[in-house]
Structure formats: structure tokens, C-alpha cells
Amino acid sequence: MQSQPELFTAEPLRYGNVITLSVPDTFKVADADIYFPDQKLMVNRLSVDFVAKNGELLDFFYDMTKQEIPNYHDVWVTTSHLVAKGRYLVELSFE
């Protein structure tokens, strides 16, 4: 998203700690069939190590939320392939 922001669409914020983004399903993603299942949700909690190593990137996304708490401990990622819309969905939830 940082290198090609024009490809991403941000959905309206529904919750203060969640951002929802989508990208066209023509965007090249390795193992897309695994990470973006057709019409199903895949939910994963990012490991503590991943959060620690990628804090700057996660802070970039956290700044897009309406969260008033100055930090987060856990990050959940929900993904899906929205076939009818031709989009990959990515939702980040900061807790």
C-alpha cells in the first residue's frame, strides 16, 4: 500500500480500532488461494515477533484508525477474496 496507494480502497471506519482495505484481485499475491479464500474469511493473529519486527509498518496502518489508545498489543488480520467484486479484502484489528 505504501508503494502503490492508488490500487487500494479504504472502507469507511466502522470501529475505532479496525481498518478495512481492498485491492483488485488482479494484484499479484503469492499463494493468493491460501491467504485470500473465495467468499470465506481467514482470521489470524500476528505473532508477537512479527509485530515487534514490523512495528513501523503496523504503526502506519494504526494511524489510519480512530483509536484513542496510544498503542496496541495484538494485531488480527482478516482476509478474503470477494469474487463478485473482484477484490481482495484485508482487515486489520488492533487490540
Secondary structure, DSSP 8 states (H G I E B T S, - for coil): --S-GGG-EE----STTEEEEEEETTS--TTHHHHS-BTS-EEEE--HHHHHHTHHHHHHHHTTS---SS--S-EEEEEEEEGGGTEEEEEEEE-
